């Protein structure tokens, strides 16, 4: 039996908020879930009748299947936006300051369109291979058991570090609001607890409800930052014309600094890492491109406007995140407004990783449906362990920020760019790649492959170079130490 739910309740029908009727054809028989090793159906239900146990198992399987197939394209768009954006949008002005206005805007729009294209490829793979429920399954289809294990490990490692980074970001935000009067470890622990609680809902349909709050928070934080920096620039000596910004890169820029800035833009479009997991819950998977178009263009608009305007208003001294450049009082307000972004976006990454872990651990048990007492106990326990591990890694590793950049260079470059290119040529392309019907997509995939491989190589080099410099200069923080920023 595969990791995800593969059957539906007989004659089940529901209308989602997206306006789609998710009626599913009745199946001849609901799945017979086999108890996991050491687990009996008597343990689950306290019943002794075989017929009653079978009916209950069928009911739980049917209800579990229905629960995890309610996601519509509008909610999917929200989930992909908040999973990718977070506070990354407010780090782009600093990238623009390094690269210059024109290269920054050009790369943001170009890489955003390329990310939409590779998401289109990922979606086509999901439609062609509906048994794929997460990126690890895609690895199995591509490379067998080795691919399953490799992609699964990469997925979990990247996401556990992303969640850890959200705990640290939460610590920075809470510390800024507090004025630095409390040790940062206490705030990172509080952030981890909040991330844990928000990751408890196992369905992306419920998570999407929080996503609307997250999206509103993103827009508000970005708007506050842009308006505040704009007012500061207007009131400063020389006004807007006195701001020092350039259309082109700095003259003395090093390769490492330049590619770190480029990587910040590339990694901002990282929503493909969870796309298989998100689409697996859709009641109408063929609608996925509506979500991708909406999400992709929203991200391009948010990133471009935030990066360009904040850089134009602040200039070369813009900080990362940019809200730190908005003034002490305004930055506190912006951080307060941005708190939902930090925690909700982080919790979505936990859910993506844990749905893979939970499905793998309990694929032969009714526990996988997370609608029994044992199912909920197992899920909450996994969420707790995952969040604690993420927090410990983030606090214990002195060079955690660079280690996250290294992981992103190694894994996000693949999940978002070069792996979808391989999927096209190995799984989807029919006939010659240069034939009339395949030529444009093939050329797009070649470009995506090149971008992914360059990011993999150059991003890894730049990050390792930065790690060496931090280690030599002693600028890394001590494990579990109170620190500012």
TORBA-793623 format. One record per residue (C-alpha): x, y, z; residue number from 1. Coordinates in nm, 4 decimals. Example, Ala and Ser with C-alpha at 12.3 -4.5 7.8 and 13.67 -1.06 7.14 Angstrom:
// TORBA-793623
         u         v         w  num
    1.2300   -0.4500    0.7800    1
    1.3670   -0.1060    0.7140    2
//
This chain:
// TORBA-793623
         u         v         w  num
    0.0000    0.0000    0.0000    1
    0.1440    0.3338   -0.0967    2
    0.2255    0.6080    0.1510    3
   -0.0655    0.8336    0.0633    4
   -0.4391    0.7730    0.0659    5
   -0.5538    0.6102   -0.2538    6
   -0.9247    0.5553   -0.2106    7
   -1.2277    0.7611   -0.1279    8
   -1.5500    0.7082    0.0605    9
   -1.8173    0.5609   -0.1562   10
   -2.0217    0.8359   -0.3126   11
   -1.8502    1.1043   -0.1028   12
   -1.9142    1.4529   -0.2311   13
   -1.8272    1.7932   -0.1037   14
   -1.7980    2.1433   -0.2345   15
   -1.4872    2.3328   -0.1361   16
   -1.4414    2.7025   -0.0844   17
   -1.2807    2.7157   -0.4264   18
   -1.6187    2.6292   -0.5720   19
   -1.5237    2.2859   -0.7041   20
   -1.7361    1.9798   -0.6512   21
   -1.4975    1.7152   -0.5246   22
   -1.7323    1.4214   -0.5899   23
   -1.5401    1.0952   -0.6185   24
   -1.6649    0.7830   -0.7848   25
   -1.7584    0.5076   -0.5415   26
   -1.5040    0.2332   -0.5220   27
   -1.5836   -0.1333   -0.5008   28
   -1.4177   -0.1660   -0.1648   29
   -1.2344    0.0699    0.0682   30
   -0.8717   -0.0223    0.1415   31
   -0.8018   -0.2899    0.3953   32
   -0.5455   -0.1285    0.6212   33
   -0.3148   -0.3828    0.7803   34
   -0.2147   -0.3236    1.1427   35
    0.1437   -0.2147    1.1916   36
    0.3805   -0.4562    1.3613   37
    0.2713   -0.5117    1.7183   38
   -0.0582   -0.3249    1.6659   39
   -0.3974   -0.4981    1.6549   40
   -0.7317   -0.3621    1.5571   41
   -0.8519   -0.4542    1.9060   42
   -0.5974   -0.1997    2.0363   43
   -0.7504    0.0653    1.8139   44
   -1.1175    0.0064    1.8703   45
   -1.1550   -0.2175    2.1720   46
   -1.3899   -0.4383    1.9634   47
   -1.3794   -0.8127    1.9139   48
   -1.6141   -0.8616    1.6193   49
   -1.4195   -0.9173    1.2952   50
   -1.7043   -0.7761    1.0883   51
   -1.7301   -0.4645    1.3054   52
   -1.3537   -0.4166    1.2965   53
   -1.3505   -0.4390    0.9185   54
   -1.6327   -0.1872    0.8888   55
   -1.4548    0.0507    1.1232   56
   -1.1272    0.0154    0.9326   57
   -1.3048    0.0898    0.6058   58
   -1.4739    0.3917    0.7598   59
   -1.1469    0.5306    0.8979   60
   -0.9723    0.4772    0.5645   61
   -1.2566    0.6443    0.3747   62
   -1.2714    0.9398    0.6141   63
   -0.8928    0.9746    0.6067   64
   -0.8893    0.9751    0.2276   65
   -1.1634    1.2379    0.2096   66
   -0.9887    1.4565    0.4661   67
   -0.6676    1.4655    0.2644   68
   -0.8276    1.5475   -0.0716   69
   -0.9931    1.8842   -0.0057   70
   -0.7326    2.1293   -0.1325   71
   -0.8401    2.3573   -0.4167   72
   -0.6241    2.5689   -0.6447   73
   -0.6842    2.8975   -0.4606   74
   -0.5685    2.7579   -0.1282   75
   -0.2800    2.5849   -0.3024   76
   -0.1697    2.9227   -0.4405   77
   -0.1721    3.0693   -0.0890   78
    0.0216    2.7731    0.0534   79
    0.2928    2.7932   -0.2142   80
    0.3275    3.1704   -0.1678   81
    0.3679    3.1617    0.2095   82
    0.5889    2.8514    0.1996   83
    0.8348    3.0305   -0.0285   84
    0.8141    3.3998    0.0623   85
    0.8420    3.4342    0.4430   86
    1.0819    3.7188    0.5247   87
    1.2978    3.6313    0.2237   88
    1.1370    3.9182    0.0354   89
    1.2924    4.1645    0.2801   90
    1.6417    4.0229    0.2199   91
    1.6309    4.1087   -0.1511   92
    1.7025    4.4843   -0.1162   93
    2.0431    4.3873    0.0232   94
    2.0950    4.1575   -0.2773   95
    2.0012    4.4444   -0.5092   96
    2.2549    4.6664   -0.3317   97
    2.5248    4.4120   -0.4141   98
    2.4203    4.3366   -0.7716   99
    2.2833    4.6748   -0.8752  100
    1.9268    4.7705   -0.9628  101
    1.9146    4.6456   -1.3218  102
    2.0733    4.3002   -1.2661  103
    1.8625    4.2564   -0.9513  104
    1.5321    4.3298   -1.1240  105
    1.6298    4.1300   -1.4337  106
    1.7317    3.8216   -1.2337  107
    1.4214    3.8367   -1.0144  108
    1.1831    3.8404   -1.3109  109
    1.3812    3.5894   -1.5200  110
    1.4385    3.3385   -1.2400  111
    1.0770    3.3781   -1.1294  112
    0.9516    3.2866   -1.4767  113
    1.1940    2.9935   -1.4875  114
    1.0618    2.8730   -1.1484  115
    0.7059    2.8885   -1.2856  116
    0.8212    2.6803   -1.5826  117
    0.9871    2.4116   -1.3681  118
    0.6773    2.4027   -1.1434  119
    0.4781    2.3326   -1.4591  120
    0.7069    2.0350   -1.5286  121
    0.6723    1.9076   -1.1707  122
    0.2940    1.9307   -1.2007  123
    0.2916    1.7362   -1.5263  124
    0.4984    1.4636   -1.3607  125
    0.2453    1.4444   -1.0756  126
   -0.0442    1.4111   -1.3223  127
    0.1410    1.1420   -1.5193  128
    0.2459    0.9548   -1.2029  129
   -0.0323    1.0105   -0.9470  130
    0.1323    0.7674   -0.7049  131
    0.3993    1.0321   -0.6327  132
    0.3025    1.1979   -0.3061  133
    0.6290    1.3804   -0.2244  134
    0.9709    1.4458   -0.3747  135
    1.1120    1.1199   -0.2374  136
    0.8604    0.9283   -0.4494  137
    0.9779    1.1261   -0.7516  138
    1.3304    1.0111   -0.6702  139
    1.2091    0.6513   -0.6739  140
    1.0459    0.6951   -1.0147  141
    1.3662    0.8502   -1.1513  142
    1.6392    0.6408   -0.9890  143
    1.4763    0.3531   -0.7990  144
    1.5334    0.2873   -0.4286  145
    1.8563    0.4895   -0.4288  146
    1.6698    0.7947   -0.5584  147
    1.3967    0.7492   -0.2978  148
    1.6454    0.7432   -0.0114  149
    1.8604    1.0270   -0.1509  150
    1.5720    1.2621   -0.2283  151
    1.4003    1.1800    0.1006  152
    1.7138    1.2548    0.3026  153
    1.7721    1.5791    0.1115  154
    1.4096    1.6827    0.1633  155
    1.4192    1.6277    0.5392  156
    1.7648    1.7806    0.5870  157
    1.6780    2.0979    0.3957  158
    1.3412    2.1463    0.5661  159
    1.4632    2.0756    0.9198  160
    1.7249    2.3464    0.8703  161
    1.4679    2.5869    0.7243  162
    1.2484    2.5346    1.0315  163
    1.5510    2.5968    1.2531  164
    1.6180    2.9214    1.0678  165
    1.2592    3.0307    1.1334  166
    1.3158    2.9708    1.5046  167
    1.6217    3.1958    1.4916  168
    1.4356    3.4587    1.2881  169
    1.1568    3.4509    1.5449  170
    1.4179    3.5038    1.8146  171
    1.5532    3.8091    1.6298  172
    1.2031    3.9528    1.5864  173
    1.1019    3.8970    1.9484  174
    1.4360    4.0295    2.0675  175
    1.3913    4.3453    1.8610  176
    1.0430    4.3948    2.0069  177
    1.1819    4.3376    2.3561  178
    1.4776    4.5681    2.3092  179
    1.7309    4.2909    2.3662  180
    1.6574    4.2594    2.7369  181
    1.6024    3.8819    2.7240  182
    1.8521    3.6166    2.6157  183
    1.8033    3.5177    2.2522  184
    1.7952    3.1472    2.3442  185
    1.4737    3.2005    2.5421  186
    1.3101    3.3680    2.2434  187
    1.4301    3.1006    2.0004  188
    1.2849    2.8354    2.2320  189
    0.9528    3.0244    2.2419  190
    0.9645    3.0489    1.8628  191
    1.0227    2.6736    1.8374  192
    0.7191    2.6068    2.0587  193
    0.5023    2.8296    1.8396  194
    0.6316    2.6517    1.5278  195
    0.5494    2.3184    1.6912  196
    0.1913    2.4180    1.7729  197
    0.1227    2.5574    1.4260  198
    0.2567    2.2391    1.2618  199
    0.0050    2.0145    1.4400  200
   -0.2693    2.0359    1.1702  201
   -0.1599    1.7623    0.9266  202
   -0.3650    1.8720    0.6245  203
   -0.2555    2.1539    0.3960  204
   -0.6212    2.2514    0.3637  205
   -0.6231    2.3608    0.7285  206
   -0.2767    2.5111    0.6943  207
   -0.4047    2.7214    0.4019  208
   -0.6483    2.8947    0.6377  209
   -0.3508    3.0172    0.8386  210
   -0.1899    3.0967    0.5050  211
   -0.4371    3.3781    0.4412  212
   -0.3235    3.5384    0.7683  213
    0.0378    3.4808    0.6672  214
   -0.0137    3.6376    0.3237  215
   -0.1806    3.9440    0.4737  216
    0.1083    3.9709    0.7181  217
    0.3611    3.9559    0.4334  218
    0.1891    4.2343    0.2425  219
    0.1528    4.4506    0.5540  220
    0.5169    4.4081    0.6622  221
    0.6426    4.4830    0.3110  222
    0.4139    4.7874    0.2784  223
    0.5217    4.9270    0.6170  224
    0.8881    4.8845    0.5265  225
    0.8540    5.0463    0.1833  226
    0.6470    5.3393    0.3105  227
    0.8730    5.4013    0.6102  228
    1.1949    5.3909    0.4101  229
    1.0370    5.6117    0.1439  230
    0.9395    5.8750    0.4013  231
    1.2892    5.8615    0.5527  232
    1.4445    5.9139    0.2091  233
    1.2112    6.2047    0.1321  234
    1.2887    6.3801    0.4614  235
    1.6651    6.3196    0.4521  236
    1.9065    6.5908    0.3283  237
    1.8978    6.5885   -0.0500  238
    1.5684    6.3979   -0.0569  239
    1.5227    6.0970   -0.2837  240
    1.7877    6.2245   -0.5228  241
    2.0416    6.2080   -0.2405  242
    2.0082    5.8315   -0.1941  243
    2.3185    5.6451   -0.3101  244
    2.2074    5.3581   -0.5303  245
    2.3398    5.2213   -0.8581  246
    2.1966    5.0501   -1.1611  247
    2.5035    4.8267   -1.1840  248
    2.7105    4.6070   -0.9495  249
    2.9670    4.7514   -0.7143  250
    3.3105    4.7861   -0.8718  251
    3.4982    4.5995   -0.5986  252
    3.2472    4.3170   -0.5602  253
    3.3944    3.9702   -0.5079  254
    3.2621    3.6565   -0.6748  255
    3.1552    3.5160   -0.3394  256
    2.9492    3.8215   -0.2448  257
    2.7971    3.8458   -0.5911  258
    2.6860    3.4853   -0.6025  259
    2.5545    3.4890   -0.2475  260
    2.3311    3.7765   -0.3614  261
    2.2243    3.5830   -0.6724  262
    2.1571    3.2777   -0.4551  263
    1.9247    3.4826   -0.2326  264
    1.7105    3.5520   -0.5386  265
    1.7247    3.1919   -0.6601  266
    1.6309    3.0470   -0.3223  267
    1.3399    3.2914   -0.2912  268
    1.1617    3.0833   -0.5581  269
    1.1854    2.7511   -0.3729  270
    0.8173    2.6495   -0.3685  271
    0.8746    2.3416   -0.5898  272
    1.0187    2.1495   -0.2930  273
    0.6678    2.0996   -0.1521  274
    0.4708    2.0909   -0.4762  275
    0.4268    1.7134   -0.4951  276
    0.3030    1.7105   -0.1355  277
    0.0623    1.9980   -0.1984  278
   -0.0776    1.8529   -0.5213  279
   -0.1328    1.5178   -0.3530  280
   -0.4106    1.6812   -0.1494  281
   -0.5834    1.8540   -0.4394  282
   -0.9362    1.7413   -0.5221  283
   -0.8788    1.8514   -0.8833  284
   -0.5029    1.8159   -0.9526  285
   -0.5345    1.9293   -1.3147  286
   -0.6078    2.2810   -1.1843  287
   -0.2557    2.3110   -1.0459  288
   -0.1326    2.5606   -1.3076  289
   -0.3899    2.8145   -1.1900  290
   -0.2126    2.8017   -0.8547  291
    0.1339    2.8209   -1.0071  292
    0.0495    3.1228   -1.2247  293
   -0.1100    3.3057   -0.9315  294
    0.1667    3.2150   -0.6884  295
    0.4531    3.2768   -0.9311  296
    0.3395    3.6200   -1.0454  297
    0.2559    3.7228   -0.6873  298
    0.6085    3.6285   -0.5775  299
    0.7700    3.8086   -0.8713  300
    0.5696    4.1237   -0.7939  301
    0.6424    4.1144   -0.4194  302
    1.0140    4.0461   -0.4651  303
    1.0695    4.3002   -0.7421  304
    0.8803    4.5855   -0.5770  305
    1.0312    4.5200   -0.2351  306
    1.3856    4.4847   -0.3641  307
    1.3777    4.7802   -0.6012  308
    1.1882    5.0297   -0.3850  309
    1.3694    4.9610   -0.0576  310
    1.7064    4.9771   -0.2339  311
    1.6077    5.3019   -0.4088  312
    1.4892    5.4532   -0.0786  313
    1.7772    5.3388    0.1452  314
    2.0688    5.2881   -0.0931  315
    2.3871    5.0901   -0.0372  316
    2.3426    5.0865    0.3412  317
    2.0194    4.8857    0.3283  318
    2.0192    4.6070    0.5884  319
    1.8920    4.2509    0.5693  320
    1.6064    4.2123    0.6400  321
    1.5209    4.5561    0.5042  322
    1.2781    4.6385    0.7847  323
    1.5839    4.6969    1.0067  324
    1.6512    5.0025    0.7868  325
    1.3089    5.1529    0.8593  326
    1.4061    5.3076    1.1924  327
    1.3938    5.1695    1.5437  328
    1.0251    5.2285    1.6129  329
    0.9007    5.1302    1.2677  330
    1.1153    4.8162    1.2667  331
    0.9463    4.7072    1.5882  332
    0.6055    4.7616    1.4305  333
    0.7100    4.5779    1.1137  334
    0.8561    4.2872    1.3109  335
    0.5337    4.2638    1.5109  336
    0.3255    4.2566    1.1942  337
    0.5646    4.0016    1.0409  338
    0.5446    3.7492    1.3257  339
    0.2714    3.5412    1.1528  340
    0.4978    3.5208    0.8454  341
    0.7854    3.3834    1.0480  342
    0.5876    3.1171    1.2284  343
    0.3216    3.0085    0.9780  344
    0.5651    2.9829    0.6868  345
    0.8031    2.7839    0.9048  346
    0.5309    2.5448    1.0177  347
    0.4341    2.4662    0.6567  348
    0.7882    2.3419    0.5964  349
    0.7520    2.1170    0.9014  350
    0.4287    1.9726    0.7632  351
    0.5868    1.8959    0.4233  352
    0.8752    1.7048    0.5837  353
    0.6574    1.5296    0.8409  354
    0.3991    1.4102    0.5915  355
    0.6827    1.2221    0.4195  356
    0.8237    1.0888    0.7477  357
    0.4821    0.9896    0.8875  358
    0.3731    0.8200    0.5674  359
    0.6941    0.6223    0.5525  360
    0.6799    0.5134    0.9171  361
    0.3150    0.4071    0.9159  362
    0.2379    0.3098    0.5571  363
    0.1121   -0.0356    0.6614  364
   -0.0933    0.0935    0.9522  365
   -0.4247    0.2716    0.9936  366
   -0.2217    0.5204    1.2001  367
   -0.1151    0.6914    0.8776  368
   -0.4588    0.8515    0.8395  369
   -0.4099    1.0635    1.1558  370
   -0.7742    1.0250    1.2548  371
   -0.7429    0.7809    1.5446  372
   -0.6018    0.8315    1.8919  373
   -0.2844    0.6461    1.7968  374
   -0.2622    0.8397    1.4730  375
   -0.2776    1.1748    1.6502  376
   -0.0362    1.0601    1.9209  377
    0.2168    0.9498    1.6606  378
    0.1776    1.2702    1.4573  379
    0.2146    1.5075    1.7541  380
    0.5141    1.3099    1.8763  381
    0.6793    1.3381    1.5346  382
    0.6086    1.7120    1.5173  383
    0.7637    1.7561    1.8612  384
    1.0795    1.5595    1.7825  385
    1.1235    1.7281    1.4435  386
    1.0886    2.0784    1.5899  387
    1.3264    2.0062    1.8789  388
    1.5874    1.8694    1.6376  389
    1.5496    2.1784    1.4157  390
    1.5906    2.4112    1.7153  391
    1.8929    2.2249    1.8559  392
    2.0681    2.2262    1.5171  393
    2.0058    2.5993    1.4726  394
    2.1345    2.6888    1.8191  395
    2.4189    2.4366    1.8446  396
    2.5955    2.4967    1.5116  397
    2.8031    2.8191    1.5183  398
    2.7927    2.8576    1.1396  399
    2.4275    2.7575    1.1031  400
    2.3364    3.0418    0.8641  401
    2.6100    2.9429    0.6191  402
    2.5273    2.5760    0.6650  403
    2.1670    2.6525    0.5627  404
    2.2990    2.8359    0.2568  405
    2.5146    2.5333    0.1756  406
    2.2171    2.2975    0.2068  407
    2.0088    2.5262   -0.0136  408
    2.2835    2.5369   -0.2769  409
    2.3015    2.1576   -0.2731  410
    1.9311    2.0746   -0.2548  411
    1.7078    2.3670   -0.3562  412
    1.9059    2.4051   -0.6785  413
    1.7971    2.0518   -0.7604  414
    1.4403    2.0514   -0.6313  415
    1.3604    2.3768   -0.8118  416
    1.5723    2.3619   -1.1281  417
    1.7899    2.0756   -1.2486  418
    1.5797    1.7813   -1.1241  419
    1.2597    1.8983   -1.3029  420
    1.4733    1.9250   -1.6183  421
    1.5787    1.5616   -1.5806  422
    1.2163    1.4648   -1.5170  423
    1.1161    1.6123   -1.8505  424
    1.3750    1.4199   -2.0507  425
    1.3388    1.0921   -1.8610  426
    0.9666    1.0781   -1.7736  427
    0.7666    1.3096   -1.9976  428
    0.9372    1.3739   -2.3313  429
    0.7919    1.1520   -2.6037  430
    0.9972    1.1219   -2.9193  431
    1.3007    1.3335   -3.0031  432
    1.3660    1.6237   -2.7679  433
    1.4268    1.8528   -3.0658  434
    1.0993    1.7672   -3.2397  435
    0.8545    2.0493   -3.3065  436
    0.6231    1.9586   -3.0170  437
    0.9105    1.9153   -2.7682  438
    1.1655    2.1762   -2.8748  439
    1.0545    2.4774   -2.6669  440
    1.0043    2.2776   -2.3456  441
    1.3343    2.0975   -2.3986  442
    1.5223    2.4261   -2.4425  443
    1.3564    2.5606   -2.1276  444
    1.4618    2.2496   -1.9385  445
    1.8196    2.2814   -2.0660  446
    1.8250    2.6390   -1.9328  447
    1.6780    2.5247   -1.5989  448
    1.9389    2.2476   -1.5783  449
    2.2214    2.4956   -1.6424  450
    2.0896    2.7390   -1.3795  451
    2.0529    2.4545   -1.1284  452
    2.3991    2.3109   -1.1870  453
    2.5660    2.6543   -1.1781  454
    2.3849    2.7292   -0.8521  455
    2.4930    2.3922   -0.7159  456
    2.8594    2.4474   -0.7999  457
    2.9054    2.8208   -0.7542  458
    2.6689    2.8407   -0.4562  459
    2.8529    2.5617   -0.2800  460
    3.1899    2.7277   -0.3479  461
    3.0714    3.0703   -0.2313  462
    2.9210    2.9314    0.0873  463
    3.2265    2.7228    0.1759  464
    3.4468    3.0266    0.1103  465
    3.2309    3.2307    0.3486  466
    3.2433    2.9548    0.6118  467
    3.6240    2.9541    0.5927  468
    3.6329    3.3325    0.6384  469
    3.3936    3.3207    0.9360  470
    3.5947    3.0454    1.1006  471
    3.9211    3.2325    1.0444  472
    3.7838    3.5652    1.1672  473
    3.6057    3.4135    1.4657  474
    3.2807    3.5885    1.3720  475
    3.0614    3.2828    1.4259  476
    2.8591    3.2635    1.7458  477
    2.9151    3.0124    2.0236  478
    2.6669    2.7228    2.0611  479
    2.3613    2.8074    2.2738  480
    2.4888    3.1590    2.3409  481
    2.2881    3.4771    2.3917  482
    2.3468    3.7036    2.0954  483
    2.2080    4.0087    1.9247  484
    2.0638    3.9906    1.5697  485
//
